[in-house]
């Protein structure tokens, strides 16, 4: 039989009555296969979506709803409209928590990212092999330690009789000793120091991973042209790490604005309200003062502030990479 005739009859079959019935095409079987794969994929994802809805989306919607009411969690709710949001900007202690959170951005984000860039560049240049792996492990170790444990440890170190003051006294700087976490001026920078210690390893390891993806030929060409380490750093390393820098800024800025663990364990927002941040104030308003509506309004406002800061960072980092 000719090849063309075989091709025409391959998509039909003969029935008992002698008529030719069409056979399903490959496209039909491919469509059924794709449908089964999509259904199977949704079955795998459904448990995660349910958990996300129960523990994230529903509480978020409820918080937005509660923020428009005056409620103590027990008695009937009373409509308050935007009064809870207005109160946040009228009460200095509440507005001060937001200011403190943005101050922590300097310590939790900008300093760790800047130091991480420098440390990652130096490690990539001088440390290789097994020694480089050890350096990465040591730098990343603080990120593995629970934040509560880190806060307790640094609370001991920064106490009046702690190791930091002992070292200052031993090198003749005893006049600078103080209860760092109990000083109105130095408490917030002391908390920021803890944040630097915790987040520096994360930023360094992430940026170091990005550096290893850069073509070594670029560095070799720069060295042949007589470029210094600083020139390589500013002309090659930083421009080609914009995406990794954007990720670091996203994570660290979020940690700064939503800080709770370290601050609560180390200072609990004191002395006074000098280290109080929105996370601490939300906890106090909701579970100590039973002002659920005001706590929800502050939580919603914090979420909006985080989005307003993070979205531009994400867009800028992706645009630069695209170019």
JOKAHU-V414884 format. One record per pair of residues at least 12 apart in sequence whose C-alpha atoms are under 6 Angstrom apart, sorted by the first residue. I is the first residue (numbers start at 1). J is the second residue. Records with the same first field share a line. If there is no record, write none. Layout:
I = J ; J
//
This chain:
11 = 23
63 = 296
66 = 293
67 = 293 ; 296 ; 297
68 = 80 ; 81
69 = 293
70 = 293
71 = 292 ; 293
72 = 290 ; 291 ; 292
84 = 294
85 = 297
97 = 276 ; 277 ; 278
100 = 277
101 = 257 ; 277
104 = 256
105 = 253 ; 256
107 = 192 ; 196
108 = 195 ; 196 ; 252 ; 256
109 = 252 ; 253
112 = 196 ; 200
113 = 203
116 = 200 ; 203 ; 204
120 = 204 ; 208
139 = 201
140 = 201 ; 202
142 = 198
143 = 198
147 = 262
148 = 261
151 = 262 ; 265 ; 266
155 = 266
158 = 180
159 = 179
160 = 178 ; 179
165 = 177
182 = 271
188 = 275
203 = 248
242 = 317
243 = 317
246 = 317
250 = 310
258 = 279
260 = 279 ; 280
282 = 295
//
